[in-house]
Amino acid sequence: MGDYKTETGAQLFARLEARRCLIDIEPHLFPKNCGPQYGEVVELHGLEGTGKTELLYHLLCRCILPVEAGGMGVEVVFVDTDYSLDMLRLVTILENRLAAGRSSSSPQAESDAGCSEEAALRTCLSRLLVVHCGSSSQLLLTLHYLETSLSSRPGLSLLLIDSISAFYWLDRCGGGESAARQEDKLTKCSELLSRLLRDYRITVFATSHAIRRNYRNIATSSSSSSSSPSCSEYEQPYLCRPWQRLVTHRLLCSRGTPGTNMATACTEEQSRRQAFNVRCVSFSSSSSSSKVTKAHKSSSFYVTDGGVVFV
């Protein structure tokens, strides 16, 4: 018989303790002391063009950047269901953040870092694993595969899914008239995620695209002077209940107007930038279907070549 090594409970606990808590990933976004803890889920929700992707890149870079460059130095799995990950944009943000970190260091450290700029970038990217999924079935298989990585890589602290709602309409069409069949795959993904969150203490960030669910009296509303739908219609959760129960923080993203909250902007050019607003709602962790709001916070940001800048 082969020599198999078994892991004791103490060894398992020590390995899981090495996983980084992301409660301080971005103080601008989350209420004080209410950032994502071990085993929590953050949903970034909003219409197209409301800054969700840039915000996701910002959080991703914050994780994989080294501590000396203002990062957390943890590993990330990025599940790209929309096939929209822009690696050139991601690398540009990383290069800008690394350069900012060098410029704030001592002259000697800056000189030493000059010859290792590419090495630093490679180190950051080595902490990122990108997986593409073309269906909810592939997403479910990916999550099963991820369990192997989680059990052997304590540095892997964050799972990003862009987006969790990518297959919503495909699953609705494939499920026929049965709501249970329409939601079957995402329900299974949510149940598996729940176990991964509990057993491996990772944090999950996922985007979801806002849709208008209220189609009643659409002909009447389209002909009326107030045909624009209210924001609350787009903010309503619509994914399956098991997913909704997992979400502990919801970031509601929307477009602002140039100059919004930019009274302290240094230049006229900055004041003309497109502003994006984020409203964070944190819920108390509960296994019940009802959500109790624990805290909330509003913030704004604009996008530069070097990434997101909060105002």
Secondary structure, 3 states (H helix, E strand, C coil): CCCCCCCCHHHHHHHHHCCCCCCCCCCCCCCCCCCCCCCCEEEEEECCCCCHHHHHHHHHHHHHCCHHHCCCCCEEEEEECCCCCCHHHHHHHHHHHHHHHHHCCCHHHHHHHHCCHHHHHHHHHHCEEEEECCCHHHHHHHHHHHHHHHHHCCCEEEEEEECCCCCHHHHHHHCCCCHHHHCHHHHHHHHHHHHHHHHHCCEEEEEEECCCCCCCCHHHHHHCCCCCCCHHHHHCCCCCHHHHHHEEEEEEEEECCCCCCCCCCCCHHHHCCCCEEEEEEEECCCCCCCCCEEEEEEEEEEEECCEEEEC
